[in-house]
């Protein structure tokens, strides 16, 4: 089997290259959106200039007494105005005209007095798409005198050529702007984001290759933005993980030693238990009085060794899910808990003092590993009784997308020190001589089901734990 080793991508496939391409694309798209209205505006300006040139040509007629000029001058004026026909109508009734002989037929008329934004854009692109030289009749107010209405007939070809030349200039300018903008954005993002992200990635890859090598830890960042926060958090996480790995390594070595010691110690204690059983038949009253205490101490030591061996040998819990009623399981767990001797009570005496009770509003069906859930409930009940509780109340209910099972007792409550490390093995016990494995195993089993166990509260009036089973392992009441 070949192990896949992640590596940084080449420059062509890197985040920098993608950012560069996207920047160029979006700048060009912006330029296209700017070009469309500017092309329409260019066409309108061109036509207005033709009207202004026509008005200037007609001023030669106004300089004559009979508003007439020679044919040669008329042709010259029309040529300078690039028009076939120029007409003027004023509000005082004066009408002037210059016209070629003959005037070619008009293909289309445009009235600039009714020019609108979107039609101007569409007409500009129609002009660019034209292959034939159409004759245009343009009507509109003179830019020199708004009260004078000018009419000209011109060729569309020169306007199309000017519009194409304008488009090429816009395209060249857009390419230049996009390249400059893309380069600036690329360099900025490369400096602000890409290079720090590559350093973060390299740090994570180095940590993956050798988590215990502290010399490869990234230097602390002084940046105050999100990248700086990520760099500092990554450094802190790696530092914490290295410390945890060192601790786990030591604990693993210690666990091997404790397992061997516990195994041998249990064999020794088993021999001591056999010998102590004979002391019960002793005729010495003092020996017979102390023997139950000795036997209880040996039993506790054997139980401690057995739990320690079981915890170190057990792997991840395997679940055998079945669908069952929760009520009978609570009854079975209660029978086991009720048999637990109360503190200060001899093992051979009947307890009969610890009460286990439950009252379910509805009969609830659950889908879980019955034995493992039974183990969790018994652990909670035994811990409560051994801590001094005389009554354990269990309640269960459906709460949205999960089932909640609440286990409450009337014991003296947990000391604050025990609450801080309640679910840690060998650290969260609330009673002298306890291992703290019960709650650690209970949490492991509940999380294997996809749920959890939490301490709700713990006061002098008692302690409450709440178990959660997710919706995929729980069904509606039947």
Protein Blocks (a to p, Z undefined) as FASTA:
>chain_A
ZZdddddddfklmmklmmmmmmmmmmmmmmmmmmmmmmmmmmmmmmmmmmmmmmmmmmmm
mmpmnlpacfklmmmmmmmnopabdcdddfkopacddddddddddfbdcdfklgcfklmm
mmmmmmmmpmbdcddddddddfklmkbccdddddfklmmmmmmmmmmmmmmmmmmmmmmm
mmmmmmmmmmmmmmmmmmmmmmmmmmmmmmmlmklpccddfbfbfklmmmmmmmmmmmmm
mmmmmmmmmmmmmmmmmmmmmmmmmmmmmmmmmmmmmmmmpcbfklmmmmmmmmmmmmmm
mmmmmmmmmmmmpccdddddddddfklmmmmmmmmmmmpccehiafkbcfklaccddddf
bacdddddfklmmmmmmmmmmmmmmnopabdcdddddehjaccdddddfbebjafklmmm
mmgghklccbehiaolmmmmmmmmmmmnopacddfbdcfkbccddddddfklcccdZZ
